[in-house]
Amino acid sequence: MIVVEYTDTGLANACDRWGASLGIVRRDRDVVPEDASGYVRKTC
């Protein structure tokens, strides 16, 4: 299972709570391609 969060706060909360057992990724709301302006992808 992969959990997708769209805010830094959501990512921090999800990582604290489930980071050891689930794949969690932070993405930009528009899910733009990697080479596009506004691209965000972080994991924990």
Buried (B, 14 or more C-beta within 10 A) or exposed (E): EEBEBBEEEBBBBBBEEBBEEEEBBBBEEEEEEEEEEEEBEEEB
